[in-house]
């Protein structure tokens, strides 16, 4: 699963973002944040930063990058630090990667973090160990919250922002709703996040998910989501004898090592090989529907613990929600649900954009869609700056 909001689309499409600036000058005042947001988008959309359009390079700070760690009450948390050079007391933001084995070392996440930092923001990317192992568990909420507290202390700030990608977006929202961590959190940006993990898991089984208005949304679920679910709950999907080997095979498949995944799957029983074959052949998860629905029934309580649904009443910080209109890993209806969960007055923007696919930019969005994304990013930059000025 891709983690940062980056794209490798043809450069001719991405250069069209420059045209959005004309609209920005005409429609908004001040335009500073929108100029920086446009430059930011152009930078991480470019295949090679050195060949990015002039605006992207002219508006960018050089970035100092280093491996680091955050000392928390849960122990040290490995992280990477990206600091804009020559910016005194920059705003600070944590970017939490989604479900991916490389975590903070994932190249696209690093590229995204550099792009944000080059806009004048200090960025930390803490490693959430469970997410690198394809587990979505309550302890990760604490790790995110403790990382916010530690970063605030390290950067001598009262609060810092959090941006959570994919399933980490839902976990970041839960951290902001937790009284233990809320005082250290300035705002939350959730990109491609879930509201109800059980509802998303049912989508993997049925290719259907309800929207808040009650209407069902039909789309084919991405096989990646089904594979993560099977990996996370291997003991419920496979026999006790096969579960370790099945999880191992699934991890190799998720890593893109399909040949090795099939080799390891071949050592398992026929029943387990058949289930894995659904994933390996990229068939619809509905072929595993009885097993998936059975696991959901048995994991209701555990899934509620890692779902924002019903748990956001205590949120008292600005919330920004962004989702790809065609996301088939976590459908965009989940952001629509999240928008109903955030207390009144704290939802600053909820954008479902055809310019985004899960947590990546792609396609050929219209000028208005490009502008909506620029405005969304400008709001985040402004929020980060306002937080620094406030304290």
QUIKAPE-V158909 format. One record per pair of residues at least 12 apart in sequence whose ideal C-beta (glycine too) atoms are under 10 Angstrom apart, sorted by the first residue. I is the first residue (numbers start at 0). J is the second residue. Records with the same first field share a line. If there is no record, write none. Layout:
I=J  J
This chain:
0=96  97  98  99  105  130  133  164  165  166  191  221  223  224  226  227  253  328  329  357  358  359
1=97  99  105  107  108  111  164  165  191  223  328  356  357  358  359  361
2=94  95  96  97  98  99  101  102  103  105  106  107  108  109  111  112  124  130  164  165  167  190  191  357  358  359
3=43  94  96  97  105  106  107  108  109  110  111  112  113  114  115  124  162  164  190  358  359  360
4=39  40  43  44  94  107  108  111  114  115  162  164  188  190  191  321  323  355  357  358  359  360  372  376
5=40  42  43  44  45  106  107  108  109  110  111  114  358  359  360  361
6=40  43  44  45  46  107  354  355  356  359  360  361  362
7=43  44  45  46  107  110  359  360  361
8=44  46  354  359  360  361  362  363  364
9=46  363
10=41  44  45  46  47  50  51  52
11=363
12=44  360  361  362  363  364  369
13=40  41  43  44  45  46  51  52  55  360  363  369
14=41  44  45  51  52  55
15=363  364  365  366  369
16=36  37  38  40  41  44  52  54  55  354  360  364  366  369  370  372  373
17=37  38  41  52  53  54  55  369
18=37  366  369  370
19=33  36  37  40  41  366  367  368  369  370  371  372  373  374
20=33  34  37  38  54  370  373
21=366
22=366  367  369  370  373  374
23=36  37  370  373  374  377
26=370  374
27=370  373  374  377
29=377  381
30=377
31=58  377  380  381  384
32=118  373  374  376  377  378  379  380  381  382  383  384
33=370  373  374  376  377  378  380  381
34=54  57  58  373  377
35=54  58  59  117  118  119  120  373  376  377  380  381  384
36=58  118  372  373  374  375  376  377  378  379  380  381
37=52  54  55  58  369  370  372  373  374  376  377
38=51  52  53  54  55  56  57  58  59  114  117  118  373
39=55  58  59  111  114  115  116  117  118  119  120  373  376  377  379  380
40=55  114  354  360  369  372  373  376
41=53  54  55  56  58  59  114  373
42=54  55  56  58  59  110  111  113  114  115  117  118
43=55  107  110  111  112  113  114  115  117  360
44=114  360  361
45=110  114
48=110  113  114  117
51=114
55=114  117
56=117
58=117  118  119
59=83  113  114  116  117  118  119
60=82  83  84  85  86  89  116  117  118  119  120
61=82  83  84  85  116  117
62=80  81  82  83  84  112  113  114  115  116  117  118  121  122
63=80  81  82  83  84  85  116  121
64=79  80  81  82  109  112  113  116  122
65=78  79  80  81  82
66=78  79  80  103  104
67=79  80  81  103  123  124  125  150  153
68=80  125  126  149
69=93  123  125  126  142  145  146  147  148  149  150  152  153
70=145  149  152  153
71=125  141  142  144  145  146  147  148  149  150  152
72=141  144  145  148  149  179
73=138  141  142  144  145  146  149
74=142  145
75=149
76=103  123  125  126  127  128  142  143  145  146  149  150
77=102  103  104  124  125  126  127  128
78=93  102  103  122  123  124  125  126  146  149  150
79=94  102  103  104  108  109  112  113  122  123  124  125  126
80=112  116  121  122  123  124  150  153  154
81=94  109  111  112  113  114  115  116  117  120  121  122  123  124
82=116  120  121  122  123  154
83=113  115  116  117  118  119  120  121  122
84=116  117
85=119
86=116  118  119  120  121
88=121  154  155  156  387
89=116  118  119  120  121  122  154  383  384  387
90=118  119  120  121  122  154  156  159  160  185  379  380  382  383  384  385  386  387  388
91=120  121  122  123  147  150  151  153  154  155  156  158  159  160  185  383  386  387
92=112  115  116  120  121  122  123  124  147  150  159  160  161  162  185  186  188  379  380  382  383  386
93=121  122  123  124  125  143  146  147  149  150  151  159  160  161  162  163  171  174  184  187
94=108  111  112  115  116  120  122  123  124  125  160  161  162  163  164  167  171  188  190
95=108  123  124  125  126  127  130  139  142  143  146  147  161  162  163  164  165  166  167  168  170  171  174  189  190
96=108  109  111  112  124  125  126  127  130  131  163  164  165  167  358
97=127  130  135  163  164  165  166  167  168  170  190  191  192  227  328  329  357  358
98=127  129  130  131  132  133  134  135  164  165  166  167  223  224  227  230  231  253  328
99=130  131  133  164  165  167  253  254
100=130  131  132  133  250  251  253  254  255
101=126  131  254
102=124  125  126  127  128  130  131  132
103=123  124  125  126  127  131
104=124  126  131
105=124  131
107=358  359
108=124  164  358
109=124
111=124  162  164  190  358  359
112=124  162
115=162  376  379  380  383
118=376  379  380  383
119=380  383  384
120=160  379  380  383  384  387
121=150  153  154  156  159  383
122=150  160  162
123=146  147  149  150  153  154  159  161
124=146  162
125=142  143  145  146  147  149  150  161
126=142  146
127=139  140  142  143  146  163  166  167  170
128=142
129=142  170  231  305
130=142  164  165  166  167  170  227
132=230  231  246  250
133=166  226  227  228  229  230  231  233  246  249  250  253
134=227  230  231  232  305
135=165  166  167  169  170  193  196  227  228  231  301  302  304  305  306
136=170  231  301  304  305
137=170  173  301  303  304  305
138=170  305
139=166  167  170  171  173  174  305
140=169  170  171  172  173  174  175  176  177  179  180  304  305  310
141=170  173  174  177  179  180
142=170  174
143=161  163  167  170  171  172  173  174  175  177  180  184  187
144=161  170  171  173  174  175  176  177  179  180  181  183  184
145=174  179  180  183
146=159  161  174  180  183
147=159  160  161  171  174  175  180  181  182  183  184  185  187
148=174  179  180  182  183  184
149=183
150=183
151=182  183  184  185  390
152=183
154=387
155=390
156=183  185  386  387  390
157=182  183  185  386  387  389  390
158=181  182  183  184  185  186  316  386  387  389  390
159=183  184  185  186  383  386  387
160=184  185  186  187  188  316  317  319  379  382  383  386
161=174  175  180  183  184  185  186  187  188  189  316
162=186  187  188  189  190  319  321  379
163=175  187  188  189  190  191  192  358
164=188  189  190  191  192  357  358
165=189  190  191  192  193  224  227  326  328  329  357  358
166=191  192  193  196  199  224  227  305  328  329
167=189  190  191  192  193  358
168=187  188  189  190  191  192  193  194  307  320  321  322  329  333  334  337  358
169=189  191  192  193  194  195  196  199  305  306  307  308  310  329  333  337
170=189  192  193  305  306  307
171=184  187  188  189  190  192  307  318
172=187  188  189  192  193  194  306  307  310  311  314  316  318  320  337  340  341
173=187  304  305  306  307  310  311  314
174=187
175=187  189  307  311  313  314  315  316  317  318  341  345
176=307  310  311  312  313  314  315  316  340  341  342
177=310  313  314
178=313
181=313  314  315  316
182=315  316
184=314  315  316
185=316  317  382  383  385  386  387  389  390
186=316  317  318  319  345  347  378  379  382  383  385  386
187=314  316  317  318  319  320  341  345
188=317  318  319  320  321  347  348  375  376  378  379  382  383
189=307  318  319  320  321  322  333  334  337  341  349
190=319  320  321  322  323  334  350  355  357  358  359
191=320  321  322  323  326  328  329  330  331  333  334  355  356  357  358  359
192=307  320  321  322  329  333  334  336  337  358
193=302  305  306  307  308  328  329  330  333  334  336  337
194=211  306  307  308  309  310  311  320  329  332  333  334  335  336  337  338  339  340
195=208  209  302  303  305  306  307  308  309  333  336  337  340
196=228  231  295  298  299  301  302  303  304  305  306  307  308  329  333
197=294  295  296  298  299  301  302  303  305  306  308
198=295  302  306  308  330  332  333  336
199=220  224  228  295  302  306  328  329  330  332  333
200=220  224  225  227  228  231  232  284  291  292  294  295  298  302
201=220  288  291  292  295
202=216  217  218  220  221  224  225  284  291  327  328  329  330  332  333
203=220  221  222  223  224  225  226  227  228  229  283  284  285  287  288  291  295  327  328
204=220  225  228  283  284  285  286  287  288  289  290  291  292  293  294  295
205=217  220  283  284  285  288  291  292
206=218  219  220  283  284  285  288  327
207=220  285  330
208=220  329  330  331  332  333  336
209=330  332  336
210=330  331  332  333  335  336
211=332  333  335  336  337  338  339  340
212=332  335
214=332
215=332
216=330  331  332  333  335
217=330
218=325  326  327  330  331  332
219=283  284  285  327
220=283  284  285  327  328  329  330
221=281  284  326  327  328  329  330  357
222=252  277  278  279  280  281  282  283  284  327  328
223=252  253  278  281  327  328  357
224=284  326  327  328  329  330  357
225=249  277  278  281  282  283  284  285  286  287  291  328
226=249  250  252  253  260  275  277  278  279  281  284
227=249  253  328
228=249  284  287  290  291  294  295  298
229=245  246  248  249  252  274  275  277  278  284  287  290  291  294
230=245  246  247  248  249  250  252  253  278
231=246  249  294  298  301
232=246  290  291  294  295  297  298  301
233=245  246  247  248  249  250  271
234=246  294
235=290  291  293  294  295  297  298
236=249  271  274  275  287  290  291  293  294
237=249  267  268  270  271  274  275  290
238=267  268  270  271
240=267  268  271
241=264  266  267  268  270  271  272  274  275
242=267  271
243=267
244=263  264  265  266  267  268  271  275
245=263  264  267  268  271  272  274  275
246=263
247=259  260  263  264  266  267
248=260  261  262  263  264  265  266  267  271  272  275  278  279
249=263  264  274  275  278  279
250=263
251=263  264
252=264  275  278  279
253=278
257=279
260=275  278  279
261=275  276  279
263=275
264=276  278  279
273=286  287
274=286  287  290
277=290
306=333
307=333  336  337  340  341
308=333  336  337  339  340
309=340
310=340
311=337  339  340  341  342  345
312=340  341  342
313=342
314=340  341  342  345  346
315=342  344  345
316=341  345  347  382  386
317=341  344  345  346  347  348  378  379  382  385  386
318=337  338  340  341  342  345  346  347  348  349
319=341  346  347  348  349  350  375  376  378  379  382
320=333  334  335  337  338  341  346  347  348  349  350  351  375
321=334  348  349  350  351  352  354  355  358  371  372  375  376  379
322=334  335  337  338  349  350  351  352  355  357  358
323=350  351  352  353  354  355  356  357  358  359  360  361  362
324=350  351  352  353  354  355  356  362  364  368
325=351  352  353  355  356  357  361  362
326=351  355  356  357  358  359
327=356  357
328=356  357  358
329=357  358
331=350  351  352  353  355  357
332=351
334=349  350  351
335=349  351
337=349
338=351
347=375  378  379  381  382
348=371  374  375  378  379
349=375
350=368  371  372  374  375  376  378
351=371
352=364  368  369  371  372  375
353=365  368  371  372
354=367  368  369  370  371  372  373  375
355=368  372  375
360=372
